[in-house]
Amino acid sequence: MFASLALILRILLAWAAAIVVAGFVWSGIFSGMDDGPGWVFGLLAMFLAVTAIGSCITHIRRVWLIAGRLDGTTLSSRQRRQIELPMDAGPAFALLEKAIAELPRVEDIESAAGSLQVRAYVRRVDPYNGRPPSRWNLPARLAIRRNSVLATVTPGQGTSSVTLLFEPDAGVWADLLAVDEGSNFENAEAVTRAITRRVSEQRRDEQAAAEQTATEKELSVAKLNLLHAQVEPHFLYNTLANAQVLTRTDPPRADQMLGHLIQYLRSSLPSVDESMSTLGVELERTQAYLEILKIRMGARLALQVDVPPMLLTLPLPSMALQTLVENAIKHGLEPKPGGGTVWIIARAFDDHVTLTVADDGLGFGQGTSGTGIGLKNLRERLRLTCGDRAGVAIVSNFPSGVAATITLPRDAREAIHAA
């Protein structure tokens, strides 16, 4: 109540001072005449005073309806807002520009991305619908037609501070003689709500994207576990069957086979639930697997490994190397009467690493044909764990056999964390 009375008193005092000055001017103009025109000036003065009081009451009532309270801040025709945004200056400026552009009756928007400033003008509601008021309606002719908006973004460390200034598009006299009927307070609240809404929408979208990413990651892990279960080799059953036969015919070889099987299981079972391994671990597991096969195949199977020590820590999908070795033996060397050799070769290049498993077996079209499930699963696991830059290529080996090459990005660790 005190703020409302202070506003009315201030406006009346300002108009009283203006009327006194006008009275001196009036008396100077009509000094040589009789007192007749004095009553005209008196009527004009009363009309202006009543109009000023009516404008103040309208202003107070409208501010009360908009803000729900009356104080010096809400009643002021000049409004200032300070908003802290949890984003960098560039996105904050774009958000601020869109929020101001959504104001009703906004016009003449001037934005400067370099200085992080936006200036705009907002037309006030026109009670005359564009028609000029009567020449005798002095307050209407002196009325302020629009308000100005000045917004500035101040960058910080990962945050931005937004300063908003809403004021009449007029000089200092507007603070003394006129009120804005709460239009600047309404614009300030509208822009604040628009900024809050956009920040909330952005945070909601980010949260939804994070939840979707987490869901996709869980699905990928589940799919990887399924694929990993599918590539677990069936040779375990064959090995146990062979060991059972050897215990009766050749106990020392049976003992040797069971020892290699234990080593193979020791390197395999701890990582049964892990989709990723390293080239060193996979090489150790594959060599144990080949030692078991050497007992079965004897001199028909030879192995040559050429892997630089620096590549032993290279991330690799679990069972990837053994899948290629199994294919080489099953489809190339086992059907070949004299057997052959398996080569495991790793090479590092500028932006990628290759891992090749080659054999000198029967080659394409001459060995046993498989279902292709192992290679299909391997390609899918490489895509899920290492991205689209990873893959498998299979070509004929010279002079006989097949060469299968896994290509991995040199930054495989980063690709795996991003997948």
Secondary structure, 3 states (H helix, E strand, C coil): CHHHHHHHHHHHHHHHHHHHHHHHHHHHHCCCCCCCCHHHHHHHHHHHHHHHHHHHHHHHHHHHHHHCCCCHHHHCCCEEEEEEECCCHHHHHHHHHHHHHCCCCEEEEEEECCCCEEEEEEECCCCCCCCCCCCCCHHHHCCCCEEEEEEEEEECCCCEEEEEEEEECCCCHHHHHCCCCCHHHHHHHHHHHHHHHHHHHHHHHHHHHHHHHHHHHHHHHHHHHHHHHHCCCCHHHHHHHHHHHHHHHCHHHHHHHHHHHHHHHHHHHHHCCCCEEEHHHHHHHHHHHHHHHHHHHHHHEEEEEECCHHHCCCEEECCHHHHHHHHHHHHHHCCCCCCEEEEEEEEECCCEEEEEEEECCCCCCCCCCCCCHHHHHHHHHHHHHHCCCCEEEEEECCCCCEEEEEEEECCHHHHHHHC
